[in-house]
Amino acid sequence: MGTPFFGQDTATEPLIDAWWTAGWTAQSPKYLVAPVNPFTSQGFPNQVVYVNVGGNYFDNDGNPLSGYLTFWPSTPLTLSVAGKTTTLLQRRTGISYFNNNQAGSGKIYLHDGQLAVSLLATDNSAAGMVPASFSYHVKEHIFEGREYDIFVPSTSSNPVDINSLVISGSPVSDEQLPVFKLPVTSTVFIPANITATSGGSSFDPTSDEVDFAFISGPTDPQTGDWHTGSWVNGGPPYIAQILVGPLNGGLSLAKGSYIIWCRVIATPQVPVFQVGQLTIF
């Protein structure tokens, strides 16, 4: 095939790669020196824990329902391991372990009436996750599907039934709980609409103490979590509020995602319930 640039006669030899011929020198691997990589390889942390979540979806006649579920994290996340940080944006998530192609849509389809999805655990402390915990809002895109929120602890069994993960106060079907998003430097009142009933009849609770708790994680409020709120007006509806923020005596909260709880100390009832979600960014 001619004489290469270094003078060797290959006329009687088998064909050689084109870059060994004159004029192809720039294609020779010998002259293409690989530069040193100036960047530290990031990659996805190995310490991240995923949990397999399952469920059965059938009608009363035993027929499998068709459709899909979506899982929306309550906040963006960062994972920090060994000085490397991975940012996970707030978007639909979940990996079907039926190996169905979800086409990047975030839709987790049912297969013969069964849900099988792998979800990032909501308390990945080993991966340096910020915030330390979060929740998923789940929407069932099926006939008469529900909406609710779940925590997925890293200690869950594999697989774990999705119904055992529903946060107290869920499911929410007809109306979503209010969602508040505030900068960490902002100081504002967080309101809550309260409906008070006793024996099937409504009553005015504004003479009773009302408290708020902001919980980041899969736990109910404990004794030390409560902060005294105030009533805005009579009703119904009756509106309670609490000042949240770093100024003017407000309740200062760190950046993160919180479930807002409310407690009314009446006699003899002391109801505790969720009234919304709060993200501090």
C-alpha positions as CSV (number, residue, x, y, z in Angstrom):
1,M,0.0,0.0,0.0
2,G,2.9,2.3,-0.5
3,T,5.7,3.4,1.7
4,P,4.9,4.8,5.2
5,F,6.4,8.2,6.3
6,F,9.2,6.4,8.3
7,G,10.6,4.8,5.2
8,Q,9.6,1.2,5.7
9,D,8.6,-0.6,2.4
10,T,5.2,-2.3,2.9
11,A,4.4,-3.0,-0.7
12,T,4.4,-6.7,-0.2
13,E,2.8,-6.6,3.3
14,P,-0.9,-6.7,4.1
15,L,-2.9,-3.5,4.1
16,I,-2.1,-1.2,7.0
17,D,-4.1,1.5,8.8
18,A,-4.4,4.7,6.8
19,W,-2.8,6.8,9.5
20,W,0.6,5.1,8.8
21,T,0.7,6.5,5.3
22,A,2.1,9.9,4.4
23,G,-0.3,12.7,5.0
24,W,-2.2,10.8,7.7
25,T,0.4,11.4,10.4
26,A,-2.0,13.5,12.5
27,Q,-4.2,10.4,12.9
28,S,-1.5,8.3,14.4
29,P,-2.1,7.4,18.0
30,K,1.6,7.8,18.6
31,Y,1.3,11.5,18.0
32,L,-1.9,12.1,19.9
33,V,-0.8,12.6,23.5
34,A,-3.8,12.4,25.9
35,P,-3.9,15.4,28.2
36,V,-4.0,15.0,32.0
37,N,-7.6,15.2,33.3
38,P,-7.7,18.4,35.4
39,F,-11.0,17.4,37.0
40,T,-11.8,15.1,39.9
41,S,-14.2,12.4,38.8
42,Q,-17.5,12.9,40.5
43,G,-19.8,10.0,39.9
44,F,-22.8,9.0,41.9
45,P,-22.2,8.2,45.6
46,N,-22.2,4.5,46.4
47,Q,-23.5,5.2,49.9
48,V,-27.0,6.2,48.6
49,V,-29.7,3.8,49.8
50,Y,-32.7,2.9,47.6
51,V,-35.8,1.0,48.8
52,N,-38.0,-1.2,46.7
53,V,-41.6,-0.2,47.1
54,G,-44.5,-2.4,46.0
55,G,-48.3,-2.4,46.0
56,N,-51.3,-4.2,44.5
57,Y,-54.0,-2.4,42.5
58,F,-57.1,-4.4,41.7
59,D,-60.8,-3.6,41.5
60,N,-63.4,-5.4,43.6
61,D,-63.8,-8.1,41.0
62,G,-60.1,-9.0,41.1
63,N,-59.3,-7.3,37.8
64,P,-55.8,-5.6,37.6
65,L,-56.0,-1.8,37.3
66,S,-54.0,0.0,34.6
67,G,-52.3,3.3,34.8
68,Y,-49.2,4.8,36.5
69,L,-48.0,6.5,39.6
70,T,-45.8,9.6,40.0
71,F,-43.4,10.4,42.8
72,W,-42.6,14.1,43.5
73,P,-39.9,14.9,46.1
74,S,-40.8,17.7,48.5
75,T,-37.4,19.5,47.9
76,P,-34.3,19.5,45.8
77,L,-31.4,17.5,47.4
78,T,-27.7,17.5,47.6
79,L,-25.5,14.5,48.5
80,S,-22.0,15.1,49.8
81,V,-19.6,12.2,50.2
82,A,-15.8,12.5,50.5
83,G,-15.8,16.1,49.4
84,K,-17.9,15.5,46.3
85,T,-21.3,17.0,46.0
86,T,-24.2,15.6,43.8
87,T,-27.2,17.8,43.1
88,L,-30.6,16.2,42.6
89,L,-33.2,18.6,41.2
90,Q,-36.8,18.5,42.2
91,R,-38.5,16.4,39.5
92,R,-40.5,13.2,39.2
93,T,-38.5,10.2,40.2
94,G,-38.5,6.5,40.6
95,I,-37.0,3.4,38.8
96,S,-39.4,0.7,37.8
97,Y,-37.8,-2.7,38.6
98,F,-40.1,-4.5,36.2
99,N,-37.6,-3.2,33.7
100,N,-40.3,-1.3,31.8
101,N,-39.0,1.6,29.7
102,Q,-40.4,4.8,31.4
103,A,-38.9,7.0,28.6
104,G,-37.7,9.5,31.2
105,S,-41.3,10.6,31.9
106,G,-41.3,9.9,35.6
107,K,-44.3,7.7,35.1
108,I,-44.1,4.4,37.0
109,Y,-46.6,2.1,35.2
110,L,-48.5,-0.7,36.9
111,H,-47.8,-4.2,35.6
112,D,-50.7,-6.7,35.9
113,G,-52.0,-4.6,38.8
114,Q,-48.7,-4.4,40.6
115,L,-46.5,-1.5,41.5
116,A,-42.8,-2.1,41.7
117,V,-40.6,1.0,42.0
118,S,-37.2,1.7,43.5
119,L,-37.1,5.0,45.4
120,L,-34.3,7.0,47.0
121,A,-34.7,6.6,50.7
122,T,-35.9,9.8,52.4
123,D,-33.2,9.7,55.1
124,N,-29.9,9.1,53.4
125,S,-27.7,10.3,56.3
126,A,-24.7,8.2,55.2
127,A,-24.7,10.2,51.9
128,G,-24.6,13.6,53.7
129,M,-28.0,14.5,52.3
130,V,-29.3,18.1,52.6
131,P,-31.9,18.4,53.8
132,A,-31.6,15.5,56.2
133,S,-35.0,14.2,55.2
134,F,-37.8,14.8,52.7
135,S,-41.0,13.3,51.5
136,Y,-42.6,12.2,48.3
137,H,-46.0,13.4,47.0
138,V,-47.6,10.4,45.3
139,K,-50.3,10.6,42.7
140,E,-52.1,7.6,41.4
141,H,-53.0,8.1,37.8
142,I,-55.6,5.4,37.7
143,F,-59.4,5.1,38.0
144,E,-60.4,6.9,41.3
145,G,-56.7,7.2,42.2
146,R,-55.5,8.8,45.4
147,E,-53.0,11.5,46.3
148,Y,-50.9,11.3,49.5
149,D,-47.4,11.8,50.9
150,I,-45.0,9.1,52.0
151,F,-41.7,8.8,53.9
152,V,-39.4,6.0,52.7
153,P,-37.0,5.1,55.6
154,S,-33.7,3.5,54.6
155,T,-34.4,0.8,57.2
156,S,-37.6,-0.3,55.3
157,S,-37.9,-4.0,54.3
158,N,-37.3,-4.8,50.7
159,P,-39.9,-4.7,49.2
160,V,-42.1,-2.6,51.5
161,D,-45.8,-2.0,50.8
162,I,-46.5,1.6,49.8
163,N,-49.6,1.8,52.0
164,S,-47.4,1.3,55.1
165,L,-45.4,4.4,54.2
166,V,-48.3,6.9,54.0
167,I,-47.7,9.9,56.3
168,S,-50.3,10.4,59.1
169,G,-52.9,12.7,57.8
170,S,-52.8,11.3,54.2
171,P,-54.2,10.3,51.8
172,V,-55.4,13.6,50.5
173,S,-57.9,13.1,47.8
174,D,-60.1,16.1,47.2
175,E,-57.9,19.0,48.4
176,Q,-54.2,19.3,48.7
177,L,-52.6,20.7,51.9
178,P,-51.2,24.2,51.4
179,V,-47.6,24.4,50.4
180,F,-45.5,27.3,51.5
181,K,-42.0,28.2,50.1
182,L,-40.0,30.9,51.9
183,P,-36.4,32.3,51.6
184,V,-34.5,31.7,54.8
185,T,-34.2,35.4,55.4
186,S,-38.0,36.0,55.2
187,T,-40.3,36.5,58.2
188,V,-44.0,35.9,57.6
189,F,-47.1,34.5,59.2
190,I,-47.9,30.9,58.3
191,P,-51.7,30.5,58.5
192,A,-53.9,27.4,59.1
193,N,-57.6,27.0,58.6
194,I,-59.2,25.1,61.5
195,T,-62.5,23.4,61.5
196,A,-63.7,22.4,65.0
197,T,-66.5,20.0,65.7
198,S,-67.7,18.1,68.8
199,G,-70.5,15.6,68.7
200,G,-71.2,16.4,65.1
201,S,-71.6,20.2,65.8
202,S,-69.2,22.9,65.1
203,F,-67.8,25.2,67.9
204,D,-65.5,28.2,68.3
205,P,-62.0,27.0,69.4
206,T,-60.4,30.5,69.6
207,S,-60.5,30.5,73.4
208,D,-58.2,27.4,73.4
209,E,-54.5,27.3,73.0
210,V,-53.2,26.6,69.5
211,D,-49.7,25.3,68.8
212,F,-47.6,24.6,65.7
213,A,-44.8,22.2,65.0
214,F,-42.5,22.0,62.0
215,I,-41.2,18.5,61.5
216,S,-38.5,17.4,59.1
217,G,-38.6,13.7,59.0
218,P,-40.9,10.7,59.3
219,T,-41.9,11.3,62.9
220,D,-44.9,12.8,64.7
221,P,-44.3,15.9,66.8
222,Q,-42.9,15.4,70.3
223,T,-43.4,17.5,73.4
224,G,-40.5,19.9,72.8
225,D,-41.5,20.5,69.1
226,W,-44.5,22.6,69.8
227,H,-44.6,26.5,69.5
228,T,-47.5,28.7,70.6
229,G,-49.5,30.3,67.8
230,S,-52.4,32.7,67.8
231,W,-55.9,33.1,66.4
232,V,-56.5,35.6,63.7
233,N,-60.3,35.8,63.8
234,G,-63.5,34.1,64.6
235,G,-65.2,32.0,62.0
236,P,-65.9,29.6,60.7
237,P,-63.4,29.0,59.2
238,Y,-61.2,29.7,62.2
239,I,-57.7,30.8,61.2
240,A,-54.7,30.3,63.4
241,Q,-51.1,31.5,62.6
242,I,-47.5,31.6,63.7
243,L,-44.7,34.0,62.8
244,V,-41.9,32.1,61.1
245,G,-38.5,33.7,60.3
246,P,-35.4,35.2,61.9
247,L,-36.8,38.7,62.7
248,N,-39.3,40.2,65.2
249,G,-39.5,37.2,67.5
250,G,-40.4,34.7,64.7
251,L,-39.6,31.0,64.8
252,S,-36.3,30.7,63.0
253,L,-36.0,27.5,60.9
254,A,-33.0,26.2,59.0
255,K,-33.2,25.5,55.2
256,G,-35.1,22.3,54.5
257,S,-38.5,20.8,54.0
258,Y,-41.1,20.5,56.9
259,I,-44.5,19.1,57.6
260,I,-46.6,21.7,59.4
261,W,-48.5,20.3,62.3
262,C,-51.2,22.0,64.5
263,R,-52.5,21.2,68.0
264,V,-55.5,22.7,69.7
265,I,-55.6,22.2,73.4
266,A,-59.3,21.9,74.2
267,T,-61.1,20.0,76.9
268,P,-61.3,17.0,76.8
269,Q,-60.1,16.8,73.2
270,V,-56.6,17.7,72.1
271,P,-56.5,17.1,68.3
272,V,-53.2,16.9,66.5
273,F,-53.2,17.2,62.7
274,Q,-51.3,18.3,59.6
275,V,-52.1,21.7,58.1
276,G,-49.5,22.1,55.3
277,Q,-45.9,21.8,54.0
278,L,-43.2,24.3,54.3
279,T,-39.9,24.6,52.3
280,I,-37.2,27.0,53.5
281,F,-34.7,27.8,50.8
